[in-house]
């Protein structure tokens, strides 16, 4: 049976809905995040590289918690606006 684009889109959407809460819930700890990196890229990384990634994630965890603690409203504007240097 041939799969249509609509059926494929529905199955991808359903998979994303099922997987996203699991990965977001687990990704709070640095070890869980390192596990996700290992599962996705472990075949390309050495044990030393994986340990370095885990260490970096553990060191940045307090900073990330600080960022997550800031609650933004829908209407909050960015602190700065990017503009390309037009004058030369």
Buried (B, 14 or more C-beta within 10 A) or exposed (E): EEEEEEEEEEEEEEEEEEEEEEEEEEBEEBEEBBBEBBEEEEEEBEEEEBEEBBEEBBEEBEEBEEEEEEEEEEEEEEEEEEEEEEEE
